[in-house]
């Protein structure tokens, strides 16, 4: 397999997680980095000392050794940078979520999809968490066909980012886009169906209430419920709480059908687990058949080296393995631009529903691409 020489665009917290995981891949390395923040740039340079440090996206694309790209910049830059890459040197790209942040971006995304000649993979790490992948693999047999799907994330507040860009809906697309597009992608991935209607309630009730940046109050939400109806007749619910960092498990997913229920429980980042509580919890999957009754639980341990490399239960590494094969023509893209659009569209619809108190019909939204 030809070696991947990444050009990294954005080396903040998530970009650095990607750097650590790329270092674990076989036949891959980092050839160039573009990161405008001096502190983050210095950290990234120390992590990838052989990489050329560049001053712009265009300068990074001029580095001949670069043959694939990772975009891990702030949300509102993703589509703009993809367009710049498409104009200068369209290479295979792994672009962090969300793919875009506002309804008016959709026509630009549609144009990009038609014209871009190389693979674009939207980074939806949660698909590749081992316990989630196990749930997806066993869900049909365990449930007899999912009719109800629930995703619950109880976690810590938004972390500090460079320039505090993630404190404002205008930069992130809103919490239900920024944080939750992962979960909306999981809903479609697990149910193998597209959503038709979204209903939501959410707001900013606990976190960031007194935070002011440049004279503007932070407006990012910290909790929500979202209900989604799917074309298949299944329904799904998201429960998000970002002031529940005392939880044993950060994500809990349950799928239920006529034959039974399957659940997965995923712990949060090990670095946040208190030492006095002993070893961090291990992810697990539980299958609960209706007949014969009797839940069956199996732990899904993850290689400690992968846990140490990031905050996503090893999934960033597994995602890069697949992207590596796609970039080299060995497999198709598993998370496409269409998938990236749906995830954001569902988040935007949820933001709209929560703000207006009305359900949103996804067949009628003005920002359709697919």
MARBA-865151 format. One line per field, with one value per residue: residue in one letter; x, y, z of N, C-alpha, C in turn. Coordinates in steps of 0.05 Angstrom, whole numbers. Example, Ala and Ser with C-alpha at 12.3 -4.5 7.8 and 13.67 -1.06 7.14 Angstrom:
<sites>
code (A  S)
n.c1 (264  257)
n.c2 (-114  -45)
n.c3 (156  142)
ca.c1 (246  273)
ca.c2 (-90  -21)
ca.c3 (156  143)
c.c1 (264  258)
c.c2 (-66  1)
c.c3 (156  157)
</sites>
This chain:
<sites>
code (X  X  X  X  X  X  X  X  X  X  X  X  X  X  X  X  X  X  X  X  X  X  X  X  X  X  X  X  X  X  X  X  X  X  X  X  X  X  X  X  X  X  X  X  X  X  X  X  X  X  X  X  X  X  X  X  X  X  X  X  X  X  X  X  X  X  X  X  X  X  X  X  X  X  X  X  X  X  X  X  X  X  X  X  X  X  X  X  X  X  X  X  X  X  X  X  X  X  X  X  X  X  X  X  X  X  X  X  X  X  X  X  X  X  X  X  X  X  X  X  X  X  X  X  X  X  X  X  X  X  X  X  X  X  X  X  X  X  X  X  X  X  X  X  X  X  X  X  X  X  X  X  X  X  X  X  X  X  X  X  X  X  X  X  X  X  X  X  X  X  X  X  X  X  X  X  X  X  X  X  X  X  X  X  X  X  X  X  X  X  X  X  X  X  X  X  X  X  X  X  X  X  X  X  X  X  X  X  X  X  X  X  X  X  X  X  X  X  X  X  X  X  X  X  X  X  X  X  X  X  X  X  X  X  X  X  X  X  X  X  X  X  X  X  X  X  X  X  X  X  X  X  X  X  X  X  X  X  X  X  X  X  X  X  X  X  X  X  X  X  X  X  X  X  X  X  X  X  X  X  X  X  X  X  X  X  X  X  X  X  X  X  X  X  X  X  X  X  X  X  X  X  X  X  X  X  X  X  X  X  X  X  X  X  X  X  X  X  X  X  X  X  X  X  X  X  X  X  X  X  X  X  X  X  X  X  X  X  X  X  X  X  X  X  X  X  X  X  X  X  X  X  X  X  X  X  X  X  X  X  X  X  X  X  X  X  X  X  X  X)
n.c1 (17  13  49  16  21  5  -25  -38  -91  -104  -90  -110  -142  -170  -143  -93  -105  -114  -62  -34  -58  -47  7  7  -8  8  54  45  49  62  68  63  40  -11  -25  -51  -49  0  15  -11  11  65  62  41  83  123  102  101  156  182  150  134  124  74  47  -5  -64  -57  -1  11  -11  25  67  103  106  59  2  -49  -103  -121  -173  -181  -199  -233  -305  -334  -298  -292  -320  -304  -249  -247  -266  -224  -183  -204  -199  -144  -112  -139  -139  -146  -188  -198  -246  -263  -323  -373  -395  -413  -442  -487  -552  -548  -501  -509  -518  -465  -439  -465  -445  -391  -393  -407  -363  -314  -257  -232  -231  -273  -279  -322  -310  -335  -327  -354  -381  -342  -327  -311  -352  -399  -396  -402  -454  -482  -470  -496  -549  -595  -606  -612  -656  -695  -709  -704  -746  -747  -699  -651  -607  -563  -525  -488  -447  -386  -380  -372  -305  -249  -230  -185  -185  -237  -276  -316  -358  -401  -460  -459  -410  -406  -451  -488  -504  -532  -516  -459  -442  -476  -484  -455  -487  -535  -517  -505  -557  -581  -544  -549  -604  -611  -641  -673  -686  -751  -779  -768  -767  -756  -730  -692  -636  -597  -579  -547  -490  -437  -464  -450  -409  -371  -348  -309  -347  -394  -445  -438  -474  -483  -517  -532  -562  -612  -670  -685  -728  -737  -770  -769  -764  -772  -808  -789  -770  -729  -690  -653  -618  -587  -541  -499  -477  -464  -420  -407  -422  -419  -417  -408  -434  -494  -529  -589  -625  -687  -732  -782  -762  -727  -677  -618  -560  -508  -455  -413  -353  -329  -273  -213  -177  -205  -226  -233  -176  -183  -225  -207  -192  -212  -280  -299  -320  -383  -430  -498  -545  -613  -659  -729  -751  -719  -722  -668  -614  -553  -487  -428  -362  -326  -266  -215  -154  -104  -65  -91  -133  -103  -87  -128  -194  -237  -251  -218  -235  -217  -169  -186  -219  -181  -152  -189  -198  -147  -145  -185  -164  -123  -148  -168  -217  -285  -310  -336  -365  -397  -402  -457  -475  -452  -480  -533  -527  -516  -561  -602  -586  -591  -646  -664  -645  -677  -728  -728  -722  -768  -811  -838  -849  -804  -807  -768  -769  -783  -746  -705  -652  -637  -593  -585)
n.c2 (-24  44  97  142  210  258  323  369  408  451  444  440  417  371  362  349  300  271  272  240  191  181  172  121  90  43  54  110  181  249  302  358  417  463  511  565  587  605  575  525  510  503  460  420  417  396  346  324  325  321  345  396  463  506  568  576  548  543  544  497  459  463  433  382  328  318  278  268  295  324  358  395  441  500  495  530  538  493  481  524  516  466  481  514  478  445  479  488  440  382  333  268  274  276  302  338  334  386  382  429  492  525  538  566  548  502  501  510  465  426  438  427  372  352  366  350  310  270  224  245  242  244  259  218  197  167  123  85  70  15  -11  12  -3  -58  -61  -43  -84  -128  -113  -123  -178  -182  -149  -160  -124  -57  -14  27  74  99  149  170  222  240  285  325  398  440  443  489  525  549  618  617  601  563  579  603  601  620  606  552  527  514  477  429  418  423  388  345  325  278  240  242  224  172  153  149  113  67  55  51  83  144  207  238  275  323  337  380  402  448  483  535  527  519  519  566  613  663  678  722  745  788  826  800  754  685  638  584  522  476  430  383  352  310  285  241  222  168  147  92  81  74  105  153  178  231  247  297  320  367  377  336  308  272  221  150  126  157  157  124  77  51  1  -23  -75  -121  -170  -161  -124  -85  -56  -8  16  68  92  158  201  173  206  241  212  203  189  167  133  87  42  65  57  2  -4  -33  -82  -99  -149  -160  -206  -218  -267  -327  -294  -256  -218  -210  -194  -166  -145  -95  -86  -38  -27  -4  32  57  82  118  152  186  216  186  131  97  102  139  121  73  95  123  81  60  104  108  63  78  125  104  76  26  15  39  104  110  146  193  255  263  236  270  317  302  294  346  372  349  366  423  425  407  448  490  471  469  523  546  516  482  423  401  389  349  341  388  428  484  477  431  380  328)
n.c3 (0  -18  15  59  61  101  97  145  166  212  278  331  390  370  322  342  366  320  299  337  328  273  277  296  255  203  150  142  150  171  129  123  157  172  216  246  299  346  394  388  340  354  389  355  318  350  358  307  282  233  196  149  166  149  122  103  72  17  14  41  6  -35  -20  -44  -27  1  -2  15  55  118  150  205  227  256  256  219  179  148  98  66  63  38  -12  -29  -32  -73  -116  -120  -113  -114  -70  -37  20  90  127  184  224  236  168  144  166  161  132  83  61  32  -27  -44  -24  -55  -106  -98  -89  -139  -170  -147  -154  -124  -66  -12  55  109  175  221  277  316  293  292  342  381  415  394  340  347  367  322  286  310  317  284  288  344  356  318  280  284  320  356  375  418  437  485  512  565  591  599  600  541  519  525  468  416  413  431  396  395  428  405  368  315  296  303  283  319  379  368  318  319  362  359  308  299  326  299  250  267  277  226  204  236  232  178  144  121  153  164  194  246  315  370  434  470  500  533  596  641  632  614  621  641  610  570  509  472  481  471  492  506  469  464  467  521  532  509  481  426  378  325  267  221  152  148  186  236  298  331  387  415  474  504  551  577  627  661  679  718  706  698  648  585  535  518  482  459  425  403  387  360  379  420  458  448  475  482  522  532  558  578  562  586  612  642  683  752  794  845  840  818  764  699  673  630  562  543  516  518  510  509  505  491  497  507  570  598  605  570  579  552  557  520  509  494  460  502  483  441  468  497  457  444  453  440  447  418  366  328  308  281  243  212  191  154  121  100  67  31  8  -20  -59  -44  -21  -17  1  65  96  67  28  23  69  107  96  110  166  185  166  196  247  241  231  280  314  294  305  361  372  350  369  336  295  244  177  139  85  63  72  55  43  18  -8  -23)
ca.c1 (0  30  49  1  35  -16  -23  -57  -101  -116  -78  -119  -146  -177  -121  -71  -113  -108  -33  -26  -67  -32  33  4  -14  30  58  33  63  53  88  61  21  -19  -40  -44  -44  28  19  -19  31  89  56  39  110  138  90  108  180  191  131  139  105  67  32  -31  -73  -44  27  11  -17  48  87  99  103  32  -15  -76  -107  -139  -182  -191  -201  -260  -327  -342  -278  -289  -328  -287  -223  -252  -268  -197  -168  -215  -189  -115  -101  -158  -128  -164  -191  -214  -254  -277  -351  -393  -386  -419  -454  -510  -568  -540  -478  -517  -511  -436  -433  -475  -426  -367  -398  -407  -338  -290  -249  -219  -248  -277  -290  -330  -301  -356  -313  -371  -387  -319  -323  -316  -379  -420  -394  -413  -483  -492  -467  -515  -575  -617  -612  -620  -681  -715  -716  -706  -769  -741  -670  -646  -579  -561  -498  -485  -418  -375  -385  -353  -278  -239  -217  -170  -202  -264  -295  -338  -377  -421  -475  -452  -385  -408  -476  -506  -496  -544  -500  -431  -437  -495  -485  -446  -509  -554  -505  -509  -585  -584  -526  -560  -631  -610  -664  -670  -706  -771  -789  -751  -779  -735  -731  -665  -629  -573  -591  -528  -462  -428  -485  -438  -385  -373  -323  -311  -372  -418  -450  -439  -502  -483  -535  -520  -579  -634  -682  -692  -743  -735  -785  -754  -781  -778  -828  -775  -766  -704  -689  -628  -619  -560  -536  -470  -469  -468  -394  -403  -433  -400  -415  -414  -454  -510  -546  -606  -642  -708  -750  -801  -749  -711  -663  -589  -550  -479  -448  -386  -343  -317  -244  -201  -161  -223  -236  -218  -158  -192  -245  -194  -190  -236  -298  -295  -344  -397  -454  -517  -567  -635  -681  -755  -757  -722  -711  -641  -594  -526  -469  -401  -345  -312  -242  -201  -125  -96  -50  -111  -147  -85  -83  -150  -217  -260  -253  -202  -248  -202  -150  -199  -228  -158  -146  -207  -192  -122  -151  -201  -146  -106  -165  -173  -245  -301  -314  -358  -380  -396  -413  -486  -478  -445  -503  -556  -521  -519  -589  -617  -580  -603  -675  -669  -642  -700  -752  -726  -725  -795  -831  -853  -835  -793  -810  -743  -773  -791  -726  -695  -624  -632  -572  -589)
ca.c2 (0  68  112  167  233  277  351  373  435  454  426  445  393  348  358  335  272  258  268  217  166  177  161  93  76  33  67  136  202  277  316  387  426  491  518  594  594  598  554  499  504  493  433  402  413  377  319  314  342  320  359  424  481  524  592  577  523  542  536  468  444  465  414  360  302  314  264  267  318  324  384  395  470  507  486  548  539  468  482  543  503  445  495  523  453  437  498  487  413  365  308  255  290  269  328  335  343  383  388  457  502  542  530  578  534  478  501  507  436  411  443  413  343  345  371  341  286  252  217  262  225  261  245  211  177  150  98  66  61  -14  -20  21  -21  -84  -57  -42  -111  -148  -101  -135  -204  -178  -135  -168  -100  -35  4  50  78  121  156  189  230  256  291  350  421  446  450  514  523  573  641  613  601  544  590  618  586  629  593  522  516  508  452  406  413  419  365  323  313  251  223  241  205  145  145  139  90  44  49  47  98  173  220  254  296  327  354  384  422  450  510  540  530  517  525  589  635  689  682  743  746  810  840  783  732  659  629  555  507  455  407  381  327  311  262  240  201  159  137  64  79  74  131  155  201  239  261  309  337  374  383  310  295  252  196  128  123  182  151  100  74  27  -5  -42  -85  -142  -193  -154  -99  -86  -31  -5  36  78  112  182  201  163  227  255  194  208  168  154  113  64  40  75  36  -10  -5  -59  -86  -116  -159  -169  -218  -220  -295  -328  -270  -259  -201  -221  -171  -171  -122  -90  -71  -25  -27  20  51  73  99  140  169  205  217  174  102  83  103  156  103  55  111  129  56  57  126  101  45  93  144  88  62  -1  13  63  122  100  169  210  282  260  230  294  335  293  298  374  380  340  385  449  422  406  475  505  461  478  552  554  499  467  402  408  368  350  341  415  447  497  472  403  375  300)
ca.c3 (0  -19  40  61  72  107  102  167  167  239  298  358  406  353  304  356  369  294  297  353  315  248  286  302  230  186  124  141  165  168  113  125  177  173  241  251  327  352  414  377  319  367  399  332  306  367  355  280  277  205  179  141  177  127  131  91  59  -9  18  48  -18  -52  -11  -63  -14  11  -21  26  73  141  158  233  234  266  239  198  158  134  70  52  58  17  -38  -36  -40  -99  -136  -123  -115  -101  -60  -18  45  113  138  209  225  216  141  140  190  157  109  58  51  18  -55  -47  -20  -79  -128  -91  -92  -167  -184  -133  -167  -105  -43  11  77  131  200  240  292  333  279  294  369  381  425  375  317  356  368  294  275  322  322  269  300  371  358  299  265  304  319  373  379  436  441  507  518  589  589  609  583  519  527  514  442  408  407  441  373  399  446  391  347  289  288  305  272  342  393  356  294  326  379  356  281  303  334  277  231  277  274  198  199  250  223  149  133  122  170  151  212  270  336  390  455  480  507  550  623  663  625  599  623  647  593  550  492  454  485  464  510  494  464  457  484  537  536  490  472  398  368  296  253  197  130  153  208  262  310  347  405  427  499  508  575  579  654  674  677  739  697  693  619  571  515  521  459  460  401  412  366  370  391  444  460  449  485  486  542  525  577  568  561  610  626  660  704  777  803  869  833  806  735  685  664  603  546  543  501  532  494  527  489  505  502  536  584  610  592  566  577  545  556  495  516  472  464  518  466  426  488  505  434  438  471  426  451  397  339  309  294  262  221  195  176  131  103  86  45  11  -5  -38  -78  -36  -13  -22  24  82  105  43  30  28  98  121  93  127  194  191  161  220  269  235  235  309  325  285  319  389  373  342  381  315  281  218  156  124  55  55  79  31  40  10  -27  -32)
c.c1 (18  28  32  18  14  -7  -45  -65  -117  -105  -84  -123  -152  -155  -98  -79  -108  -78  -23  -35  -54  -5  31  -2  11  30  43  50  51  75  87  38  15  -36  -32  -39  -16  32  11  1  56  85  55  66  126  127  97  132  189  172  140  117  99  50  4  -39  -59  -14  30  7  7  71  83  94  74  15  -43  -78  -125  -147  -194  -191  -228  -281  -333  -322  -278  -296  -311  -260  -225  -253  -240  -181  -178  -203  -160  -105  -119  -147  -150  -164  -207  -220  -271  -306  -352  -383  -391  -436  -480  -525  -558  -514  -485  -511  -482  -427  -442  -456  -400  -370  -397  -379  -314  -282  -237  -238  -249  -291  -297  -324  -324  -345  -331  -379  -366  -311  -329  -343  -402  -420  -406  -443  -495  -491  -489  -543  -598  -625  -623  -648  -703  -724  -721  -731  -764  -711  -666  -616  -578  -531  -500  -456  -411  -382  -365  -326  -270  -224  -203  -189  -231  -285  -319  -359  -401  -434  -467  -427  -389  -431  -496  -498  -507  -533  -472  -426  -453  -497  -474  -469  -530  -544  -509  -537  -589  -568  -538  -587  -632  -635  -659  -692  -726  -781  -773  -767  -759  -742  -703  -659  -603  -583  -571  -500  -460  -447  -473  -414  -390  -346  -327  -337  -397  -420  -450  -468  -504  -500  -520  -538  -602  -645  -690  -705  -743  -752  -770  -773  -789  -800  -815  -773  -741  -705  -660  -633  -590  -560  -506  -462  -474  -442  -388  -413  -411  -396  -423  -436  -468  -530  -563  -623  -661  -725  -767  -788  -734  -697  -633  -579  -519  -475  -418  -376  -331  -287  -232  -186  -179  -234  -220  -201  -169  -214  -234  -194  -215  -254  -292  -321  -357  -421  -472  -539  -589  -658  -707  -761  -734  -709  -684  -620  -567  -507  -441  -385  -330  -287  -229  -171  -118  -81  -69  -126  -129  -81  -105  -173  -241  -260  -240  -212  -232  -182  -163  -210  -205  -150  -163  -203  -166  -127  -167  -183  -129  -122  -173  -202  -259  -302  -338  -375  -377  -405  -443  -491  -473  -467  -526  -551  -525  -548  -607  -612  -592  -633  -681  -666  -667  -725  -751  -731  -754  -818  -848  -836  -826  -794  -785  -746  -778  -769  -714  -666  -618  -610  -577  -617)
c.c2 (25  84  137  188  256  306  357  402  438  434  435  418  368  342  343  306  258  253  244  191  160  165  131  76  65  48  93  156  229  292  347  394  456  495  547  602  586  576  527  491  492  465  413  397  394  349  307  330  341  336  387  441  503  547  595  550  521  533  507  451  444  446  388  333  297  300  258  289  311  352  381  423  475  501  504  550  515  470  501  531  481  458  505  500  444  454  494  459  393  337  294  270  275  295  324  345  370  393  418  466  518  534  541  565  511  479  499  478  420  414  428  383  335  347  358  313  264  245  239  245  244  246  242  189  158  124  77  60  31  -23  -12  3  -48  -83  -57  -69  -130  -138  -115  -161  -200  -167  -146  -145  -77  -18  30  51  102  125  177  196  249  261  317  373  423  454  477  509  550  595  639  611  583  554  603  601  594  616  563  511  511  481  427  400  405  393  341  312  284  232  221  223  176  135  134  114  64  35  43  59  127  185  236  277  298  345  356  405  424  479  511  546  530  528  552  613  662  695  703  744  769  825  824  760  706  650  599  540  485  431  407  353  331  284  263  216  194  147  108  60  77  103  130  180  206  254  271  325  342  386  359  294  275  224  175  123  149  178  125  99  49  25  -27  -49  -107  -165  -186  -127  -104  -58  -31  19  43  98  136  180  192  185  243  237  198  184  153  133  88  65  51  51  26  -10  -32  -59  -106  -123  -170  -180  -218  -248  -312  -303  -276  -242  -215  -197  -180  -145  -120  -73  -60  -24  -1  41  69  91  123  160  189  201  202  144  87  88  119  139  85  70  117  104  54  80  120  83  60  112  129  72  34  -6  39  79  112  122  191  238  282  254  255  315  327  299  327  383  372  358  412  447  421  433  492  497  471  508  561  539  484  445  412  384  370  350  369  436  459  491  443  401  347  296)
c.c3 (0  7  38  74  76  107  122  168  193  258  326  372  389  333  317  361  343  291  313  340  288  255  291  277  217  160  121  158  159  153  116  144  171  198  248  280  336  372  403  355  331  377  376  319  323  364  328  271  248  186  173  153  157  138  119  79  32  -6  25  23  -38  -43  -27  -50  -4  -10  -9  47  96  148  186  244  247  246  215  176  140  104  54  45  37  -11  -47  -46  -68  -121  -141  -129  -101  -95  -43  9  65  127  163  207  240  189  134  164  186  132  82  46  32  -13  -61  -44  -44  -102  -123  -96  -121  -179  -172  -144  -149  -82  -22  32  100  157  220  258  307  320  286  323  371  392  407  350  323  357  339  281  284  324  309  282  329  374  340  281  284  299  335  378  397  440  464  511  543  593  603  591  560  530  515  488  436  401  415  419  378  419  432  369  319  278  286  289  294  354  378  328  303  341  369  327  281  308  313  255  241  274  246  193  212  238  193  136  136  139  154  168  237  289  359  411  467  488  523  578  645  656  611  601  628  630  572  535  472  456  479  483  495  492  458  477  499  543  516  489  442  391  338  285  227  177  134  173  235  273  328  364  414  453  504  534  577  606  671  674  699  731  693  663  605  550  521  497  463  435  409  388  377  384  416  440  460  458  484  505  538  545  564  568  587  626  645  683  729  786  827  864  820  776  722  676  636  588  546  524  516  513  512  510  505  513  490  549  597  595  591  561  570  544  530  501  491  480  479  502  450  445  495  482  429  457  460  425  428  369  319  294  274  238  201  179  151  111  87  62  23  -5  -26  -58  -70  -25  -19  4  39  93  84  49  35  58  115  119  111  156  202  187  185  243  265  240  265  322  318  301  348  391  367  356  361  303  254  200  138  94  45  61  53  24  32  -11  -39  -42)
</sites>
